Amino acid sequence: MVDGTLEQSYLEYFYYYPFQNGFLTFTLGFLFSLTVYHFLLYFQQKDTLYLYYSGYTFFIVLSQLIHIPDGFLYRLLYPVKIVVNYPMVYTEAYYILYFVFAFKFLNVKEQFPKWHNICFKILYVVIGFCVLKLVIYFFTGDYYYLDFGYLIFTLLMSILGIITYIPFFKMRSPVKYYLIVGSMILFVFSVISLVIYEDLESRGLSIEAPYSILYTGYILENVLFSLGLGHKQKLILDERNRSQEKLIAQFKENEELRVEVQAQLEENMKAMKIKAEAERLKGLKTQYDKELAELKLLALRSQMNPHFIFNSLNSIKRYIIDNDKEKAVYYMNKFAKLIRRILASTMEKESSLADELE
């Protein structure tokens, strides 16, 4: 019974005194660690998504810094705190950065470009309104403009948030649920903490307890966001690896094609060389045949010497004039047989020695 009472007292202490029990310090330390980590990731990955998320968690830390009286974070961020010492300004800043981060995280611009342009035009109007009320406050010094302007800002961002979430459910992204669930958790915890806050304030009681619920929402939301960023980075690496594998496969295919084309070219070159050699041999054969024909003609001319033929015919003519018919016929037959032999030899590639002697 005593242990149960003691445990209940610990839970009550944890719930009712987050500023005193260290829960606030733990939450801000956790968020500041995420800020530094993702800020460094921005320089490593060169992706503005990490910069937006780092800014989102950083301004959450600044918005709650007012509840820390002293400590490491207080001293570290004090120079920033004194520049704009208004928590609602930090809250407005992290709302705006959350909006930009969410659209970048889900690549809304690529899948719904028209919707992206419309939402960002509305966001620019909201940013202009925030700057305007801050300028008015600096000139008038009336805190009412900041307080009332913050209520209008909350209303505008709530409407914009509802409109924005319509395309989120239609996104073709496996990481959308990290953002949707994380945002819904923080929204529910924020509403609960606000209701409790208003109730405690109306009764004049300590308003410290609702912050335990709010800080729990911060932690749960940012755990999911960090997991989502890790999952998204893994998807990017997987896609990069698949692209590299496709590139390597394409390179291998191109190399195989190059080898095949080179082999075909070498084969064509061999065929051309064979064809050229055949053409050269054909030319040589033609030249050889021509020279052979010329040699045959030359041999025929040498065998059929015009002077010899003229003398032979003159001798036969003399026998005819002398009326020596027998000798004329005899030498005519000899002459005819000689001519026949000579002409016949031109039709043959080879001739025997006996034929040549005859």
Beta strands, then each sheet from edge to edge (+ up, - down):
end
